[in-house]
Amino acid sequence: MKSTISLLSVIISLLLFPQFSLLAQVERVELAVSGMVCNLCAYGVQKGLKRQKGVENLINKQEEQLIIVTAKRGESLDVRKLVQIVQDSELGVRELKVVVSGRLEDWEGNLALKEDLNEIFLLEGLKGLEEIKGKEVKLIGRVHALQGKTPTHLVVESFELISAK
């Protein structure tokens, strides 16, 4: 009886909460933070970041002024929200690096990943790779445009083909 209930729970969760394989997932965010010079600053921003949806783990390398946020399996991090929390703590973000996975799509003539929080990552640094459009990839790159409602620009440093589907 217990195994029947467990199997039924799994089936219901798959129907109600579909997999986001067609959409990108931000798996990891590295925030190079400026102004994080004391334990109190570090504690305040860390506390705010840990409360965010999808956060599995947070590593604070205060001496390097670096915060690394990792997502829970199957969830995505809201990059804009994480940056806003740092800025609300009266600190700055010098550099932002992400690990994101998903399917490459065409978006207004550009290669892009669409993230499950409706974020669109316009990709730079993948010129000449249109043949991988429609395939699942994992990208590591630096975010260099994150203002307003405009799509996020991601300068791809490396990529890995996950599936050829």
N, C-alpha and C positions, 0 to 999 in steps of 0.2 A: 504494500500500500504506500509506504513512504517513498519508494523509488518511482512509483507512478506519479505521485504528487510532484516530485523533483523534476521528472521528465516533462510533465505538464507545465511547470513553472518556466522551464527553459524554453519550451515552444511558445508560450504566451509572451515571454520577454523578447524573443526574436521577432514576433509579429508586431508587438507594440513599440519596440525600440530597434528599428532596423539598423543594420550595420552601415557605417559611413564610408565604405570602401570607395565610393565614387567621389567622395569629398576628401580634401586634405585634412590632416590632423597635425597640429603643432605639438610635437612630442617633447621638445626641450627649448628653453630660452635662456641665453646667457646675456645678462645685463652688466655692462661695464659702467659702474656708478661713480659719478663725481661727487665729492663732498662727504662721503661716508668715512669720516675720520675717527669717530668715537663709538664706543659700544652702545650708547644710547641711540645714536642715529641708526646703527645697524639693527638693533632690536626693533625699533619702531617700524622700519620698512619691512623687515622680515615678518613681523606679526601680520601686517596688512597683506603681504603676498601669500602667506600660508592659508589665509581665509578664502582665497579665490577658488572658484569652481574648477575642478579638474587637477588641482595641485596634489601630487603624490609626495614629492620630496623637494627640499630646498637646501642648497649648500651656500653658505655665506663665507666667501674668502675675503674677509675684511682687509687684510694686508695688501691684497691685489685689487681691492675695490671692485670685486666681481661677485655677482649673485647668479647662481645656476638654479633654474626652476625646471623640474621634470614633471610631466603629466602622468596621471593615472592611465593604466592600460585601457585603450579604447576611447579615451577622452582627449579633448583638445584644449590648449591654453589660449586665453584671450590676450594676445600680444599687446593690443592697445590698452587694455585694462591694467596689465602689469606695469607698463610704462607710466600710466597715469598715477598709479599708487606710489611709484618712486618719486615722481614730480610733486605729488601732494605732500610727500614727506620732506619737501624742500631740498631734495637732492636732484641731480641731473643724470641723464643717461648719455654717456659718451659714445657708446657703440652697442649695437644690438645684434646678436647672432642667434639664428634659429635652426632647428632640425625639424623639417616638415615632410610628411609623406602623403602621397595621394596620386591621382590620375592627372596627367598633363592634358590640358584643354586649350582650345583656341578661344581667346577673348579679345574681340575687336582687332583681330589680325596679329595678336601677340600670344606667345606661349604663357600659360598661367596655370595656377593651382587655385581651386576654389575651396575654401576652408569651411568646416561645418558650422562656424559662427557667422557665416556669410562674408567672411573676409576673402578678398581676392588678392593673390600674390602674383603680380606681374614679374616675370622672370627675365633677368639679364644675365648674360654669360653663357647662354645655351644656344648661341647662333649656329645654324647649320644642322641642328638636331631635330628638325621637324618630323623626321621619320619615327621618333619615339612618342609623338603625340598620341594620346589615347592609352598610353601604357602607365602602369603604376611605378612610381619612383620615390626614392628618399633623397631629399636635398639638404645640403648644409650651406648656409649663406648668411650674408650680412644684410640687414634691413637698412635702407638708406632714405626712404621716403615714407613717413608715417604721420601725415598731417590730414586732419579733417576726414572727409568722406572719400577722398581719392584712394584708388587701389594702392596697396602696399607694394613697394618695389623691393625685390629680393635679388641681390647680386649673388649668383650661385657660385660657390667655391668648389663644391664637389657634388656628385650625384651617383646614385646606385640604382640600377634597374631592378625593381622588385618582381614584376611579372610582365610577360609579353602579351597579355590579354588585350 
